[in-house]
């Protein structure tokens, strides 16, 4: 895993120096663990704990779903703070702070949550702040700094962690709730996984320069750098893009559409997937197994799609991913049988996992590592604010109509639009007046 050789399109006569004991891949391993325990276990435990809370407490699905909607809205508010913190104090300090908040939040959920108001405040406010600071912005920014040639591959490895953790979390937390005291035991168990994440986060190194190293473990001469870019099949900007400049490009807004095409269906399935399937008379464990298949597909796809993203233009990959997502969503909506549902879950998971890798790769490739936190810090709030309307809207649709048909039809249509947008997304071009 510590191979620091350049990718195949680097000319053999280029002048370059390899760094000994390159720390980049060790950082990847540490961030993998952080992301698996803090997001894979803590966030995806929601999938199975939330339905149990709704049933046990007798809450309205629509009212209870406000917690996830507020969570998403405030996550959008907190993400720019995570970007500012990452730029000012570094990724490690930002991640550690976020995970401390998650630990406190999980303990509160397992001990003092006796009303829907407490649920909305803790999950909607406290946990969203923790996930924003301890999540993708500082983690992906660290990867963008440590890797250039192998950026998509490294992002793919780290992003696999949430899928691995989520795959384990679905049956694990179902078992914990059944055998150790209900949903309260689930949240208290999640806090233990977050403690593991914080130990790993303390070992993360923010940038190669902090250890006297260079991206990919390679110090290029100017000649080799120019030759590599000229021969590469993947566009990677040489310019610095301020956020103001990026906002003037259609590329940034198309990337937002692509982000929404990935997360909006996910929000529907994460919050309402189990309820949708149990409404159709599937057993709760069967429904949880479909979500586990989704997370397994996501975990398995992220590394190979990341590897592919270092070898072909990511926008073409995105079109294929969205097409697969449309097919999978249709199967989950119609639910023809458990075998088809497991296949559809894995297919949707693979498509979502691929977008999770390709979007940050495209942001870093098109706008540069130095601008990554700022640009991503803008994309995330817009994505989350719009996407967070899905859970509560779908909840009220189900309360009124008795099913999720309208929710699935709307999201299948939007995902189809995102597939078209993927094909027309192009690298940004600087305006001369900037």
C-alpha positions in Angstrom: 0.0 0.0 0.0 3.0 2.3 0.3 3.8 2.3 -3.4 4.8 5.9 -4.1 5.5 5.5 -7.8 3.9 7.9 -10.2 1.0 6.8 -12.4 1.6 5.3 -15.8 1.3 8.5 -17.8 4.4 10.1 -16.2 7.2 10.1 -18.8 10.1 7.8 -17.9 12.7 10.5 -18.5 11.1 13.0 -16.1 13.3 14.4 -13.3 11.8 13.5 -9.9 12.9 12.5 -6.4 11.0 10.0 -4.3 10.5 10.6 -0.6 11.6 7.9 1.8 9.1 6.7 4.4 6.3 8.6 2.7 3.6 9.2 5.3 0.7 9.7 2.9 -0.5 6.2 2.9 -0.2 5.9 6.7 -2.4 9.0 6.8 -4.8 7.2 4.6 -5.0 4.3 7.0 -5.5 6.6 10.0 -8.2 8.6 8.2 -9.9 5.3 7.1 -10.2 4.3 10.7 -11.5 7.8 11.8 -14.1 7.8 9.0 -15.2 4.2 9.7 -15.8 4.7 13.4 -17.0 8.3 13.5 -19.2 8.1 10.4 -19.6 4.5 9.4 -20.7 3.4 12.9 -22.1 6.5 14.4 -24.0 8.1 11.5 -25.2 4.9 9.8 -26.5 3.5 13.1 -29.3 6.0 12.7 -30.7 3.8 9.9 -31.8 1.2 12.4 -32.1 3.1 15.6 -34.4 5.8 14.2 -37.2 3.4 13.2 -37.0 1.8 16.6 -37.3 5.2 18.3 -40.4 6.1 16.2 -42.1 2.9 17.0 -41.2 2.7 20.7 -42.0 6.4 21.4 -45.1 6.5 19.3 -43.9 9.5 17.3 -45.3 10.7 13.9 -42.8 9.8 11.1 -43.1 13.3 9.7 -42.6 15.1 13.1 -39.6 12.8 14.0 -38.1 13.3 10.6 -37.6 17.0 11.4 -34.6 16.0 13.4 -32.8 14.8 10.2 -34.0 17.8 8.2 -32.7 20.3 10.9 -29.6 18.1 11.1 -29.0 18.6 7.4 -29.8 22.3 7.4 -27.5 23.1 10.2 -24.8 20.8 8.8 -25.0 23.1 5.8 -24.4 26.0 8.2 -21.6 24.3 10.1 -19.6 23.0 7.1 -18.2 26.4 6.2 -17.1 26.7 9.8 -15.3 23.3 9.3 -13.6 24.7 6.2 -12.5 27.9 8.0 -11.2 25.8 10.9 -9.4 23.4 8.6 -7.7 26.3 6.8 -6.8 28.1 10.1 -6.1 25.4 12.7 -5.6 22.4 10.5 -7.5 19.2 9.7 -6.4 17.2 12.8 -7.6 19.8 15.3 -10.9 20.2 13.5 -11.5 16.4 13.3 -10.7 15.9 17.0 -13.0 18.7 18.1 -15.8 17.3 16.0 -15.5 13.8 17.4 -15.6 15.1 20.9 -18.9 16.7 20.1 -20.2 13.4 18.6 -19.3 11.5 21.8 -21.2 14.0 24.0 -24.1 13.8 21.6 -24.3 10.0 21.6 -24.3 9.9 25.4 -27.1 12.5 25.5 -29.2 10.5 23.0 -28.8 7.4 25.1 -29.6 9.0 28.5 -31.7 12.1 28.4 -33.7 11.8 25.1 -37.3 11.3 26.5 -39.2 13.6 24.1 -39.3 14.5 20.5 -38.0 17.9 21.3 -34.9 16.5 22.9 -34.4 14.2 19.9 -34.7 17.1 17.5 -32.3 19.3 19.4 -29.6 16.6 20.0 -29.6 14.9 16.6 -30.5 18.1 14.7 -28.1 20.5 16.4 -25.4 18.8 18.4 -24.7 15.8 16.2 -24.8 17.9 13.0 -22.0 20.1 14.4 -19.9 17.1 15.3 -20.3 15.5 11.9 -19.4 18.8 10.1 -16.2 19.2 12.0 -15.2 15.6 12.2 -16.3 14.6 8.7 -15.5 14.9 5.0 -14.2 18.5 4.8 -11.1 18.1 6.9 -10.6 14.5 5.9 -10.8 15.1 2.1 -8.8 18.3 2.4 -6.0 16.3 4.0 -6.0 13.7 1.2 -6.1 16.5 -1.5 -2.9 17.9 0.1 -1.1 14.6 0.3 -1.9 13.3 -3.1 -2.0 14.6 -6.7 -1.3 11.7 -9.1 -3.1 9.2 -6.9 -5.7 11.6 -5.4 -8.9 9.7 -6.5 -7.4 6.4 -5.4 -6.6 7.7 -2.0 -10.0 9.4 -1.6 -11.6 6.1 -2.7 -9.7 4.2 0.0 -10.7 6.6 2.8 -14.3 6.9 1.6 -14.6 3.2 1.6 -14.4 3.3 5.4 -18.0 4.7 5.9 -19.4 1.9 3.8 -17.5 -0.8 5.7 -18.6 0.7 9.0 -22.2 1.1 7.8 -22.3 -2.4 6.5 -21.3 -3.8 9.9 -23.4 -1.2 11.8 -26.8 -2.3 10.4 -27.0 -5.8 11.8 -24.7 -5.0 14.8 -26.9 -2.2 16.1 -30.1 -4.2 15.4 -28.6 -7.0 17.6 -27.5 -4.5 20.3 -31.0 -3.0 20.5 -32.7 -6.4 20.6 -30.4 -7.9 23.3 -29.1 -4.9 25.4 -31.9 -2.5 26.2 -33.4 -1.0 23.1 -32.4 2.1 21.2 -30.8 3.8 24.2 -28.2 1.0 24.2 -27.6 1.6 20.5 -26.6 5.3 21.0 -24.4 4.5 24.0 -22.6 1.9 22.0 -22.1 4.4 19.2 -20.2 6.7 21.7 -17.7 3.9 22.3 -16.9 3.7 18.6 -16.4 7.5 18.4 -13.8 7.3 21.2 -11.8 4.9 19.0 -12.0 7.4 16.2 -10.6 10.2 18.3 -7.5 8.1 19.3 -6.7 7.6 15.6 -7.4 11.2 14.7 -4.7 12.4 17.1 -2.0 10.7 14.9 -3.1 12.4 11.6 -0.6 14.7 9.9 -2.2 17.7 8.1 0.1 18.3 5.1 3.2 16.8 3.5 5.3 19.9 4.4 4.6 19.2 8.1 7.0 16.2 7.7 9.2 17.7 5.1 7.6 15.6 2.3 5.8 16.2 -1.0 2.5 15.1 -2.6 2.5 11.4 -3.6 6.0 11.2 -2.0 7.5 12.7 -5.2 9.4 15.9 -5.7 9.0 16.8 -9.3 11.2 19.2 -11.3 9.3 21.9 -13.3 10.1 20.0 -16.5 8.7 16.7 -15.3 5.6 18.4 -13.9 4.8 20.1 -17.2 5.5 16.8 -19.1 3.3 14.9 -16.8 0.4 17.3 -17.2 0.8 17.3 -20.9 0.6 13.5 -21.1 -2.2 13.0 -18.5 -5.7 11.9 -19.5 -7.1 13.7 -16.5 -7.5 17.4 -16.3 -5.9 19.0 -13.2 -5.8 22.8 -12.9 -2.5 24.7 -12.5 -4.3 27.8 -11.4 -5.4 29.0 -8.0 -9.1 29.6 -7.8 -10.6 31.8 -5.2 -14.2 31.0 -4.1 -15.4 34.2 -5.8 -13.9 33.1 -9.1 -15.3 29.6 -8.8 -18.8 31.0 -8.2 -18.7 32.6 -11.6 -18.2 29.3 -13.4 -21.0 27.0 -14.6 -18.7 24.1 -13.5 -19.3 24.8 -9.8 -23.1 24.8 -10.1 -23.1 21.7 -12.2 -21.1 20.0 -9.5 -23.8 21.0 -7.0 -26.4 19.3 -9.2 -24.2 16.2 -9.3 -23.8 16.2 -5.5 -27.6 16.5 -5.1 -28.1 13.6 -7.5 -26.0 11.5 -5.2 -27.3 12.5 -1.7 -31.0 13.1 -2.1 -31.9 9.5 -2.9 -29.5 8.5 -0.1 -31.4 10.6 2.4 -34.6 9.0 1.4 -33.2 5.5 1.9 -31.3 6.2 5.1 -34.3 7.8 6.9 -37.2 6.0 5.3 -35.8 2.9 3.7 -36.6 0.5 6.6 -40.1 2.0 7.0 -40.8 1.8 3.2 -39.9 -1.9 3.2 -41.7 -2.8 6.4 -44.8 -1.1 5.1 -44.6 -3.6 2.2 -44.6 -6.4 4.7 -40.9 -7.2 4.7 -39.3 -8.2 8.1 -37.3 -5.6 9.9 -34.1 -7.7 9.6 -34.8 -8.1 5.8 -35.1 -4.3 5.5 -31.9 -3.8 7.5 -30.2 -6.4 5.2 -31.1 -4.3 2.2 -29.5 -1.3 3.7 -26.5 -3.4 4.6 -26.2 -4.5 1.0 -26.4 -0.8 0.0 -23.5 0.0 2.3 -21.5 -3.0 1.2 -21.9 -2.0 -2.4 -20.9 1.5 -1.5 -17.8 0.2 0.4 -16.7 -2.2 -2.4 -17.1 0.4 -5.1 -15.2 3.3 -3.7 -11.7 2.1 -4.1 -12.0 0.7 -7.7 -13.9 3.7 -8.8 -11.3 5.9 -7.2 -8.6 4.0 -9.0 -10.5 4.4 -12.3 -10.9 8.1 -11.6 -7.1 8.5 -11.7 -7.1 7.0 -15.2 -10.2 8.4 -17.0 -12.1 11.7 -16.8 -14.4 11.5 -13.8 -17.5 13.1 -15.5 -17.8 10.1 -17.7 -17.8 7.8 -14.7 -20.4 9.9 -13.1 -22.9 9.4 -16.0 -22.6 5.6 -15.6 -23.0 5.9 -11.8 -26.2 7.9 -12.1 -27.7 5.6 -14.7 -27.1 2.7 -12.3 -28.7 4.7 -9.5 -31.9 5.2 -11.5 -32.3 1.5 -12.1 -31.6 0.6 -8.4 -34.1 3.2 -7.1 -36.8 1.9 -9.4 -36.2 -1.7 -8.0 -36.2 -0.5 -4.4 -39.4 1.4 -5.0 -41.2 -1.5 -6.6 -39.7 -4.1 -4.3 -40.3 -7.2 -6.4 -38.7 -9.5 -3.8 -35.9 -9.8 -1.3 -33.4 -11.1 -3.9 -34.0 -8.1 -6.2 -33.9 -5.8 -3.3 -30.5 -7.0 -2.1 -29.2 -6.6 -5.7 -30.7 -3.1 -5.9 -29.3 -2.1 -2.6 -25.8 -3.2 -3.6 -26.2 -1.4 -7.0 -27.4 1.9 -5.4 -24.7 1.7 -2.8 -22.0 1.2 -5.5 -23.4 4.2 -7.5 -23.6 6.4 -4.4 -20.1 5.3 -3.2 -18.7 6.2 -6.6 -20.2 9.7 -6.5 -18.8 10.2 -3.0 -15.3 9.7 -4.5 -15.7 11.4 -7.8 -17.3 14.7 -6.6 -14.3 15.7 -4.3 -11.9 14.4 -6.9 -13.5 16.7 -9.5 -13.5 19.7 -7.1 -9.7 19.1 -6.4 -8.9 18.5 -10.0 -10.8 21.5 -11.4 -10.2 24.1 -8.6 -6.9 22.8 -6.9 -5.9 21.5 -3.5 -5.3 24.9 -2.1 -8.9 25.9 -2.8 -10.5 22.6 -2.0 -11.7 23.4 1.6 -13.2 26.7 0.5 -15.0 25.4 -2.6 -16.2 22.3 -1.0 -17.3 24.4 2.0 -19.6 26.2 -0.3 -20.9 23.1 -2.2 -21.8 21.2 0.9 -24.2 23.8 2.5 -26.1 24.2 -0.8 -26.2 20.5 -1.2 -27.3 19.8 2.3 -29.9 22.5 2.6 -31.7 21.3 -0.5 -31.2 17.6 0.2 -32.3 17.9 3.8 -35.9 18.7 2.7 -36.2 15.1 1.4 -36.6 13.2 4.7 -39.4 15.5 6.1 -41.2 15.8 2.8 -41.1 12.0 2.2 -42.3 11.5 5.8 -45.3 13.7 5.4 -46.1 12.2 2.0 -46.1 8.7 3.6 -48.3 10.0 6.5 -50.8 11.3 4.0 -50.7 8.9 1.1 -49.7 5.8 3.0 -46.7 5.1 0.8 -43.5 6.6 -0.7 -44.5 6.5 -4.4 -44.3 10.3 -5.0 -40.9 10.5 -3.2 -39.4 7.8 -5.4 -40.8 9.1 -8.6 -39.5 12.6 -7.9 -36.0 11.4 -7.0 -35.7 9.0 -9.9 -36.5 12.0 -12.2 -33.9 14.2 -10.6 -31.2 11.6 -10.7 -31.9 11.2 -14.4 -31.3 15.0 -14.8 -28.1 14.6 -12.9 -26.9 12.0 -15.3 -27.3 14.4 -18.2 -25.5 17.2 -16.2 -22.5 14.8 -15.7 -22.0 14.6 -19.5 -21.9 18.4 -19.9 -19.7 19.3 -17.0 -16.4 20.7 -18.2 -13.3 22.1 -16.4 -13.6 25.8 -15.5 -12.0 28.5 -17.6 -10.6 31.6 -15.9 -12.1 34.9 -17.0 -9.6 37.4 -18.2 -11.1 40.2 -16.0 -10.4 38.2 -12.8 
